Amino acid sequence: MECPRCHHPNRPAARFCQSCGAPLPVTSEASLSQTEPQAKSIASPRPSAVMLGLPGTAPLPELPPRFQPLPVGALVCQDRYVVCEIRPSQEGDNFYLVEDLVPTHRCPNCAADVVAVQTRFCTECGADLTNVPAVHLRYLMQESDQERAFAMEAHWLNTGLQHPGIYLPVAAFEETPYSVIPRYYRIFSEFMPTIAAELPIPQECNDVLRWGSVLADALDCLHQHKLVLERISLERIAVNGGGAQWLDLNLAKAMGKDGEQQARRDVQGLAQVLLYWATGQRESFDHSALPETVRMLFAHALDLSYPMSAAEFATGLDRALQTLRRPDSIAFLIGQQTDVGRTRSLNEDSLLALEMASVFRSQNRPVGIFLVADGMGGHEAGDVASQLTAR
């Protein structure tokens, strides 16, 4: 994507120019899905492994026995990453700790990782990165000899499609390190999020509804792209930073002829997982342990004959969460205060606190209107403007 101000090339999903910080035009999801993946050009030379305190790199030895791990010092992803450690293998795959030879800025404003080459501004929030030191990040890398092992994640990365409820790797690619048989790789964070199955059961209902809302919305995103998860469990869900994400998108499948029923089964599977998460019971959960609005929502989600989509389930979870956060039979306790401050001699601020109550079937619901009108000190008649606003 070319910057309209300075004409500097940026990655397709960038929102701010990495050269001048100017806002970039918003690219639609449809156009992103049609964009071919572009090779990343690196303008400055990469440091060698020796400069980073790692063993010197060298050509790979002769073809080893079938699918032996790469040696320490091997370069992958067009020499972008260097193997630092060989980790224990799992389920027939090789695992490594790798280091990115391209320096990266960690934005102090939004915590985004921005490639440091010719970069002055954060591509996510536009913050100035001039005085932010560049670092070489480390990642975990998984290696497989199965052609379709990471194909789905690679597709989503290449098309630029993202969702906060879907955990994606940093990169997914194919290489032929020994010039004979191709191998398939994905690179992801060195520190994996917590797997939901490792958390205590049950969890707070509010937390489960909040996590479920994000997961249901991500499920709707998958369904819109004609994908289904089918096998849903806590082992495929991660909890990270207060949010929840689907793990291992490679297990997703293309919808068949009965795609609508497949999508409904996904919704039912998510509802079953959330119920177990909130109650600790898999089969006959205790209905009385959940509020009425939550019970009704899950009853509809579990009924395959009830036409509930993932988007509708996400909306229902949001509404149920709002209901729990706004309990009945409660009254506001309100305080108010203004201060002239240290600069002005006249307090030009106005405020309004209007308290009412709505009672139905002996349930008291508070109703409040609250207004703060800043006097805009330094402007003419700021006190008159704030008073008129309050009135």
N, C-alpha and C positions, 0 to 999 in steps of 0.2 A: 504494500500500500504506500503510495507516494504522498509525502506531506504537501498540502496545497501552499504552504508558506515558503519552505526552504527546499522542497522537492527531494528530501532525503528519503530513501526507501525504508519502510518499516514492515514488520511482520503483519500478516492479514488481520489478526485479532487485536492489534494494538489500538488503544484509545487516545494516546498522546504520542507525539513525535519524540523519538529518543535523541534527536539532535537539537531541536529548538524548543520542545515542550508544547507546541501548538496542538489544540484538539484535532483529532482526525475524524473524517466522516464515518458514521456508524455503518458497518457492513452487515447486511441481513444474513440470517442463518442460511437462507436458501442459496445465496451467492457463495457463502463459505463452503457449503456442501459440494459445490461444483468446482471449487478451486483445486488444482493439482498441487500436491505437496512440492515445495521448492527447497532446493538444497541451501543450507545456511552458509553464507560466505563469511569468512573470517579475515578481517582486514589486517590485523597485526599478527606476528608470528607467535605460536604457542610456546610456552616454556617446555623444556625437556623434562623427562622424568628425573634426571639427575639434579636439575635445578630445584625440584620439589622435594629432594631428599629421598627419592625412590630408587630402586635398583635400575641400572641402565637398560634401555630397551634393546632388543636384538631380534633378528629374523626368527620366526618360529622353527622348531626342529622338524625332522621328518614326520610324516603322517603317523600319529600315535594310534594305539588301539582305539576301537570304536568309542567315540564321545568321551574322551578323557578331558579333564579341565584344562583351560588355557593356563600357561605359566604366568607367574608374577612378572609384571613389566610389559605384558602384551597390550597392544593398542587396538581399540575397537571403535566402531561408528566413525569410520573415515578418520581415524587417529584422534578422535575427540576425547575419548576416555582411556585411562591407563589402569590396568589391573593392579591393585595394591595388596589384596589378600584373597586367598581362596577359602570360601566358607564351606561348611559341610553340605553335601548334596542331599536333596529331598525329592522323593518320588521320581527319581530318574533324571532330574534337572540339576545343572550345576549352578552354584551361587558364588558371587564374588563381591568384594568391596572395591569400587572403582572411584577414581578421582577425575573431575572435569578439568581438562587442561586449559579450558577457556575461562578467564577470570569473570566473576559475577559480582554485581552490586546487590546488596540486600537493602531494599528501600526502607528508610526509617519511618516513613509515613504509613505505608500500606503493607509492608513486609513482603512485597513481590520480589522475585529474583530476576534481575535484568542483566543480560550479557554486557560486560563492561567495555567491549570494543566499540569505540566511537560513540559512546552513550553519555549524554549529559543529563537527561531527564528520564524519569520513570515512565515506562510505556503504559502503566495501569492508572496512575493517579496524577502524573505530570510533575511530581516533586523533583527539586534540583538535587542531583546526585554528585555534584562536582567534588564535594569534600567527603564523600562516603568511600571508605577504602574498599578495594576489590579483593575478593577471596576466591579460593579454589574449593568448590563444594565437593563433598563425597556422597556417593549413592550406593545402593545395593543393585546388583545386576543379576538377572536370572537368564540362563542359557538353556535352550531346548533344541532337540533335533526334529521336532514335530512341526511340519510346515504351517499348520493352522493354529499353533499354540497361542500366539498373541495377535492373530489377524484382526480380530474385532477391535481391540484397543488401538492397533496401528491405524485402522480405518478412521476411528473417531479422532485421533490425533491429527491425521492428515487433512481431514475436513474442517478442523477447527471447532468442532462441536463440543461444548462443555456444559456441565450442570453441577451445582454445588452438592448434589446428592449422589454423584457418581465419582468413585475414586479411579483416576487414570494415572498411568505411569508418566514419567518425564519424557521418555522416548521409547519407541518400539521399532526394531529394524532387523534386516537380514544381512548377514555377511558370510563369506567363505574363508575362514582364517587359514585353512590348509590347502586352499585352491582345489578342493575335490568335492566335498560334501557341504552344502550350505547349513548354517546354524542360525537360530532365531533368538532374538534378545529383547528384553525389556528392562528399562532402568527406572527405579522408583526410589522414594525417599529412604535415607539410611535408617530413619526412625519411623517404623510403621505405626499407624493408629491402633487404638485398642479394639480388639475383636469383641463384638457384643456378647458372644457366648462366654467370655471371660469375666463379665460383670456379674455382681450378685443378683439373684432373682428372689423376689420381684423388685422392680424399679418403681420410682414415684410415677403416679399416673400422669402428672403434668409433663414430665420428661418424656415418657413414652409417646404421648400425643404429639409433642413437639418434634421428636425424632421421626415419628410415623408420617407427619405431614410432609417433611422433606423427602422421605423415601417414596411416598405415594406420588409426589410431584415428579420425582426422577423416573418413577415407573411409567407415568404418563408420557414423559419425554421419550422413553424407549418404545412405548407402544406407538407413538406417532411416527417413529422411524421403522415400524413393522418388526420390532424385536420383542421377545418375551423371555422371562427368566425361568419360569416353570418351577425349578427346585429352589424354594425360598426357605432360608433358615437363618438363625442368629450367627452361624459361622460365615455367612456371606455379607454380614453387616459390620461396619466399623463405626466407632464413636470417637470423634476427634474435635476438640475445641468447642464442645457444646452442641455440635451437629452430628448428623448420621449420614453415612454414605454406603452405597452398594459396592461390594468388592468383586474383583475378578469378572469384569465385563465379558471376558472371553467365553464364559459359560452361557452367555445369552444365545438364543436361537431365533432364526427367522420365523415369522408367523406363517402358519399353514393356511389351508382353506378354511378351517374353523378358527380363524384369528380372533374373532370376537369372544368365543368361548375360552380360548387360551388366555386372553387378556383378563377375563373375569376370574379365571383360576389364579392368575397372578395376584389380583386384588384379594381373593379369598386367602391365599397363602400368606400375604402380608398381614391381613387381619388376624389370622391364627397366631403368627409370630408375635404381634403386638399384644395380643391378649395374654399369651404366656409370659411375655416380658413384664406386663403390669400385674398379673395375678399369681404367676408361678404354677398355674394349672394348665395342662395341655388338652385334656378331653372335656370334662364337665367343670368349667370354671364357675366360681361363685359370682352369680350375677349381682348379689347385694353388695359386693365389694366395690362396685363401680357406680358412678352417678347415672341417673336415668338417661340423660342425653347420650352418654357414652355407650350404654348398653344397647340402646336403639340403633345407634350407628353401626356397631359391630354386628348386631343381629342381621342387618341388611347386607353388610359386606360379606358375611359368611353364607348367605343364601344365594346359591348360584342362579336361582330363578329370578332374583331381583336384579334389574339392569343397572348396576352401579359401575361406573368407569373409575380408573385410577384418579382422574382429575376430580371427579365428584367425591371420592374417598378423601382426597387431600383437603378439599374444601370443608367436608364434614369434620375432619380432625381439627382444622383451624377453628371452626365454630365451637366445637366441644371444648377446646382449650380456652377460648375466650369466655365461655360460660363458667368454667371452673375458676378462672381468674377474677370473675365478677360475681361473687356469691350473693345470695339473697339475704334479706334481713340484716342489713348492715347500714350504718350511717357514716357520713363524712365527718371528720374532725379537721377543721380548716383554720390555719393561721395566716396572717398577712402582715407585711411590713414594707415600707419604702424608705429610702435614704437619699439625701441630697447629694451624697458623694463628697469627694475632697476638692473638686474644682469649682463647682457652681455654688451660687448663693441662694438660688431658688430651686425648689424641688418641683419639676415640671411633670412628674410621672403621675399616672392615674391607674387605678385598678378597680375591678369589680368581681365580687364573689356572690353568686346567686345560688342559694341552696333551697332545694325542694324535695319532696318525698312522694313516691307513688306507691300506694298500698292496694294489693289485690289478694284476696283469700288469706288475709293476715300476714302476708309477706311484704316486707318493707324494702323498696328499691330506691336507692338515692339517685337524685337527678341534680346535676350541678352545671352551672355555666361560669367559667372563670376567664377573666380578661385582664391583660396587662398592656398598657399603652405607654411606651417609652416616650418621654418628653422631647427627645432629640435635642439635647442641649447644644447651643450654638446656632440653631436655626431660629428664624423669626417666629414668634408666637407658638413655640413648641408646647407651652402649657395649654393654650387654647385648643390646639389640635388634639392633644391627648384627652382633654376633658370632653370634647365633642365626640371622640371615638367611644369613650366609656358611656356617655349618655345614649 
